[in-house]
Amino acid sequence: MEHIKNLLGLDAYSALLNENIKTINKFIMANPKSLQQITGASAETVKEMFSIVSEEIIKGKFSSAYDIEPKVRISTGCEKLDKMLLGGIPTTGISELYGCSGVGKTQFCLQLSLQHQLLNISRTEVVYICSEDIFPSKRMKQLTNELGKKFKVDPNFEDHIFIKHIADFQELQKCLSVDLPKLLSITNVGLIIIDSIAGIFRSSNDNPDYVARSNDLMEICTALTELQDQYNCAIFMVNQVTDNVVLETHEPCLGLSWANNITHRFCLSRISNNLERKFTVIFSPELSPISSKILLTVKGLTDAQ
């Protein structure tokens, strides 16, 4: 209100205070004609005061696109793929990678967890939640050694990966509501990977309750989003595929109810019977639908020539 005081002068400003108009919020709610009568100011002066007060209210709450700093992204370890992804996997929202069995989704997650630590000065930890198979520690050690040789660093990245095996929704629910918040409160976790979300909802029931499942999926995403907002960690999911008999195509599991809860969707697919793969952006608010070829090798994922 100091700017209003300087504009009106002491006497007119005192008149405002006498009418209990002492804060910006009370000023902005006042009637312009009433303010003219109280202060004796002209309509133009009152208009100028409203402009000053409005600027004070929105200061720090709104900014232009040019003022927003770019978000940190996680490198995939593939130069061409990172360029396509504007620097790597987004760290905001929930990212999903789906594909057929054996296409290399877990390999991608392992490399992502190592790249996250390699390029992060504070070497933040990674939480890796498994629902499909036992965590591939042997392959992780192999990739760690290869990364250590390539960048000439101490290959102890696996010491910073917290692993948890989960079989069903109830276990995941407890993990997200109890175990994970406790861990995040005492460690600097920067990436949470769930491999895979489909494995948690796999059931032998021929007639699943789709409404209940939809609510469960929403609960998972809500819990993850809250953890992301509080602890500033990236969320990366793996999803499996199911066959669409009518269209004769592969589609991500869990249907539209799950798709509506994720922010970025990527697909990893085979190009041929060799080690060449195609990484495709299916949808993302930040990226256009585009694809890049990568190779699945013993040393990890690399750009295809």
C-alpha positions as CSV (number, residue, x, y, z in Angstrom):
1,M,0.0,0.0,0.0
2,E,3.0,2.3,0.1
3,H,2.6,3.1,-3.6
4,I,-1.0,4.1,-3.0
5,K,0.1,6.4,-0.1
6,N,2.7,8.1,-2.3
7,L,0.1,8.6,-5.1
8,L,-2.7,10.0,-3.0
9,G,-0.9,11.9,-0.3
10,L,-1.1,11.6,3.4
11,D,-4.6,13.1,4.0
12,A,-6.4,11.0,1.3
13,Y,-4.5,7.9,2.4
14,S,-5.6,8.4,6.0
15,A,-9.2,8.6,4.8
16,L,-8.8,5.2,3.3
17,L,-7.4,3.8,6.5
18,N,-10.3,5.3,8.4
19,E,-12.7,3.3,6.2
20,N,-10.7,0.2,7.1
21,I,-9.2,-0.1,3.6
22,K,-5.8,-1.1,4.9
23,T,-4.8,-4.0,2.7
24,I,-4.4,-4.7,-1.0
25,N,-7.2,-7.3,-0.9
26,K,-9.6,-4.9,0.7
27,F,-8.6,-2.2,-1.8
28,I,-9.2,-4.4,-4.8
29,M,-12.7,-5.3,-3.6
30,A,-13.7,-1.7,-3.0
31,N,-16.1,0.2,-5.4
32,P,-14.2,2.7,-7.6
33,K,-16.8,5.4,-7.1
34,S,-16.7,4.9,-3.3
35,L,-12.9,5.3,-3.5
36,Q,-13.3,8.6,-5.3
37,Q,-15.7,9.9,-2.7
38,I,-13.5,8.7,0.2
39,T,-10.2,10.1,-1.2
40,G,-11.4,12.9,-3.4
41,A,-9.2,11.6,-6.2
42,S,-10.1,11.7,-9.8
43,A,-11.4,8.7,-11.8
44,E,-8.0,8.5,-13.6
45,T,-6.1,8.4,-10.3
46,V,-8.4,5.7,-9.0
47,K,-7.8,3.7,-12.2
48,E,-4.1,4.1,-11.8
49,M,-4.3,2.9,-8.1
50,F,-6.2,-0.2,-9.3
51,S,-3.4,-0.9,-11.8
52,I,-0.7,-0.6,-9.1
53,V,-2.6,-2.9,-6.8
54,S,-3.2,-5.5,-9.5
55,E,0.5,-5.6,-10.3
56,E,1.3,-6.2,-6.6
57,I,-1.2,-9.1,-6.5
58,I,0.1,-11.0,-9.5
59,K,3.8,-10.2,-8.7
60,G,5.6,-13.6,-8.3
61,K,2.4,-15.6,-9.2
62,F,2.6,-15.4,-13.0
63,S,5.5,-15.3,-15.4
64,S,6.1,-15.4,-19.1
65,A,7.3,-18.6,-20.9
66,Y,10.7,-16.9,-21.3
67,D,11.1,-16.5,-17.5
68,I,10.6,-20.2,-16.8
69,E,13.8,-22.1,-16.4
70,P,13.9,-25.4,-18.4
71,K,13.3,-28.5,-16.3
72,V,16.2,-31.0,-15.8
73,R,15.9,-34.1,-17.9
74,I,17.5,-37.5,-17.5
75,S,19.9,-38.5,-20.3
76,T,19.2,-41.9,-22.0
77,G,22.9,-42.3,-22.8
78,C,22.0,-42.0,-26.5
79,E,23.0,-38.7,-28.1
80,K,20.5,-38.8,-31.0
81,L,17.7,-40.0,-28.7
82,D,18.4,-37.3,-26.2
83,K,18.4,-34.6,-28.9
84,M,15.0,-35.9,-30.0
85,L,13.7,-35.7,-26.4
86,L,15.1,-32.2,-25.9
87,G,17.7,-33.5,-23.5
88,G,16.3,-36.8,-22.3
89,I,13.4,-38.2,-20.3
90,P,11.2,-35.5,-18.7
91,T,11.3,-35.3,-14.9
92,T,7.9,-33.8,-14.6
93,G,4.7,-35.8,-14.6
94,I,4.5,-39.5,-15.0
95,S,6.4,-41.1,-18.0
96,E,5.6,-44.5,-19.4
97,L,7.5,-46.8,-21.7
98,Y,5.6,-49.7,-23.2
99,G,6.5,-52.5,-25.5
100,C,6.4,-56.3,-26.2
101,S,8.2,-58.8,-23.9
102,G,11.9,-58.9,-24.4
103,V,12.1,-55.7,-26.4
104,G,14.5,-54.1,-23.9
105,K,12.3,-52.1,-21.5
106,T,14.1,-53.2,-18.4
107,Q,17.5,-52.6,-20.1
108,F,16.3,-49.0,-20.8
109,C,15.3,-48.6,-17.1
110,L,18.7,-49.9,-15.9
111,Q,20.6,-47.5,-18.2
112,L,18.3,-44.6,-17.1
113,S,19.0,-45.3,-13.5
114,L,22.8,-45.2,-14.1
115,Q,22.7,-42.2,-16.4
116,H,20.7,-40.3,-13.7
117,Q,23.5,-40.8,-11.2
118,L,26.3,-40.2,-13.7
119,L,25.1,-36.8,-14.8
120,N,23.8,-35.6,-11.4
121,I,26.4,-33.8,-9.3
122,S,24.7,-34.8,-6.0
123,R,24.4,-38.4,-7.2
124,T,20.8,-38.7,-6.1
125,E,19.5,-42.2,-5.4
126,V,17.1,-44.3,-7.4
127,V,14.2,-46.4,-6.2
128,Y,13.5,-49.4,-8.5
129,I,10.2,-51.2,-7.8
130,C,10.0,-54.7,-9.5
131,S,6.7,-56.5,-10.1
132,E,7.7,-58.8,-13.0
133,D,10.9,-60.7,-12.2
134,I,13.8,-60.5,-9.7
135,F,15.9,-57.4,-10.2
136,P,18.6,-58.2,-12.8
137,S,21.5,-57.4,-10.6
138,K,24.0,-59.3,-12.8
139,R,23.1,-57.2,-15.8
140,M,23.1,-54.0,-13.7
141,K,26.7,-54.8,-12.6
142,Q,27.7,-55.4,-16.2
143,L,26.3,-52.0,-17.3
144,T,27.9,-50.3,-14.3
145,N,31.3,-51.6,-15.2
146,E,30.9,-50.6,-18.8
147,L,29.8,-47.1,-17.8
148,G,32.8,-46.9,-15.4
149,K,35.2,-47.7,-18.2
150,K,33.6,-45.3,-20.6
151,F,33.6,-42.3,-18.3
152,K,36.6,-43.3,-16.1
153,V,34.6,-43.1,-12.9
154,D,34.3,-45.3,-9.8
155,P,31.6,-47.9,-10.8
156,N,29.6,-48.1,-7.6
157,F,26.4,-46.7,-9.0
158,E,24.4,-49.8,-7.8
159,D,25.0,-48.8,-4.2
160,H,22.7,-45.9,-4.8
161,I,19.7,-48.0,-6.1
162,F,17.1,-49.1,-3.6
163,I,15.2,-52.2,-4.8
164,K,11.8,-53.4,-3.7
165,H,9.8,-56.4,-5.1
166,I,6.1,-56.0,-5.1
167,A,3.5,-58.6,-6.1
168,D,0.1,-56.8,-6.0
169,F,-1.8,-53.5,-5.6
170,Q,-2.0,-53.8,-1.8
171,E,1.8,-54.1,-1.5
172,L,2.3,-51.1,-3.9
173,Q,-0.3,-49.1,-1.9
174,K,1.6,-49.7,1.3
175,C,4.9,-48.9,-0.4
176,L,3.6,-45.6,-1.8
177,S,1.8,-44.5,1.4
178,V,4.2,-45.7,4.1
179,D,7.6,-47.1,3.0
180,L,8.5,-44.7,0.2
181,P,7.7,-41.5,2.1
182,K,9.9,-42.6,4.9
183,L,12.7,-43.4,2.5
184,L,12.3,-40.1,0.6
185,S,12.4,-38.1,3.9
186,I,15.9,-39.4,4.8
187,T,17.5,-39.9,1.4
188,N,17.9,-37.8,-1.7
189,V,15.9,-39.9,-4.2
190,G,15.7,-38.3,-7.6
191,L,14.1,-41.1,-9.7
192,I,11.4,-43.7,-9.0
193,I,11.0,-46.6,-11.5
194,I,8.2,-49.1,-11.5
195,D,8.8,-52.2,-13.7
196,S,6.1,-52.8,-14.5
197,I,2.7,-51.3,-13.6
198,A,0.9,-54.0,-15.7
199,G,2.6,-56.8,-13.5
200,I,0.9,-55.4,-10.4
201,F,-2.6,-55.7,-12.0
202,R,-2.0,-59.0,-13.7
203,S,-4.9,-61.4,-12.7
204,S,-6.2,-64.8,-13.6
205,N,-9.8,-63.4,-13.1
206,D,-11.6,-63.6,-16.4
207,N,-14.0,-60.9,-15.3
208,P,-12.0,-58.1,-13.6
209,D,-13.8,-55.2,-11.9
210,Y,-12.8,-52.4,-14.2
211,V,-14.3,-49.7,-12.1
212,A,-12.3,-50.8,-9.0
213,R,-9.2,-51.1,-11.1
214,S,-9.6,-47.6,-12.5
215,N,-9.9,-46.3,-9.0
216,D,-6.8,-48.2,-8.0
217,L,-4.8,-46.8,-10.9
218,M,-6.0,-43.2,-10.1
219,E,-4.9,-43.8,-6.4
220,I,-1.5,-44.9,-7.5
221,C,-1.0,-41.9,-9.8
222,T,-2.3,-39.5,-7.1
223,A,0.2,-40.9,-4.6
224,L,3.1,-40.7,-7.0
225,T,2.3,-37.2,-8.0
226,E,2.1,-36.0,-4.4
227,L,5.5,-37.6,-3.7
228,Q,6.9,-36.0,-6.9
229,D,5.6,-32.5,-5.8
230,Q,7.0,-32.9,-2.3
231,Y,10.4,-34.5,-3.0
232,N,11.1,-33.3,-6.6
233,C,11.7,-36.8,-8.0
234,A,11.1,-38.1,-11.6
235,I,8.6,-41.0,-12.1
236,F,9.2,-43.6,-14.9
237,M,6.9,-46.5,-15.5
238,V,7.1,-49.7,-17.6
239,N,4.0,-51.1,-19.2
240,Q,3.3,-54.3,-21.1
241,V,1.2,-54.7,-24.2
242,T,-1.9,-56.6,-25.1
243,D,-3.2,-57.8,-28.4
244,N,-6.0,-56.0,-30.2
245,V,-7.6,-58.9,-32.1
246,V,-9.8,-56.6,-34.2
247,L,-7.1,-54.2,-35.4
248,E,-4.4,-56.9,-35.2
249,T,-2.1,-54.6,-33.3
250,H,-0.3,-54.4,-29.9
251,E,-1.7,-51.9,-27.4
252,P,-0.5,-50.8,-23.9
253,C,-2.2,-52.6,-21.1
254,L,-4.7,-51.1,-18.6
255,G,-6.7,-49.2,-21.2
256,L,-7.9,-45.6,-21.3
257,S,-8.3,-45.3,-17.5
258,W,-4.5,-45.7,-17.2
259,A,-3.6,-43.6,-20.2
260,N,-5.5,-40.6,-18.8
261,N,-3.4,-40.6,-15.7
262,I,0.1,-40.5,-17.4
263,T,1.8,-37.4,-18.8
264,H,4.3,-38.9,-21.3
265,R,3.9,-42.1,-23.3
266,F,6.8,-43.8,-25.2
267,C,7.0,-47.0,-27.1
268,L,9.9,-49.3,-27.6
269,S,9.5,-51.7,-30.5
270,R,11.6,-54.2,-32.7
271,I,12.5,-53.1,-36.2
272,S,13.7,-56.6,-37.2
273,N,15.0,-59.8,-35.6
274,N,18.4,-58.2,-34.8
275,L,19.2,-55.8,-32.0
276,E,17.8,-52.7,-33.6
277,R,14.9,-51.0,-31.8
278,K,12.7,-48.0,-32.4
279,F,11.9,-45.5,-29.6
280,T,8.7,-43.5,-30.4
281,V,7.1,-40.6,-28.6
282,I,3.4,-41.5,-28.6
283,F,2.1,-38.5,-26.7
284,S,3.6,-35.7,-24.5
285,P,2.7,-32.1,-23.8
286,E,6.4,-31.2,-24.5
287,L,7.3,-33.4,-27.5
288,S,6.0,-34.0,-31.0
289,P,5.3,-37.5,-32.2
290,I,8.7,-38.6,-33.5
291,S,10.9,-41.7,-33.4
292,S,14.6,-42.6,-33.2
293,K,16.5,-45.9,-33.9
294,I,18.7,-47.3,-31.1
295,L,20.7,-50.5,-30.6
296,L,20.5,-52.9,-27.7
297,T,24.0,-54.1,-27.1
298,V,26.1,-55.8,-24.4
299,K,27.4,-52.4,-23.4
300,G,23.9,-50.9,-23.2
301,L,21.7,-48.8,-25.4
302,T,23.4,-46.8,-28.1
303,D,22.3,-44.7,-31.1
304,A,21.8,-46.7,-34.3
305,Q,23.8,-45.5,-37.3
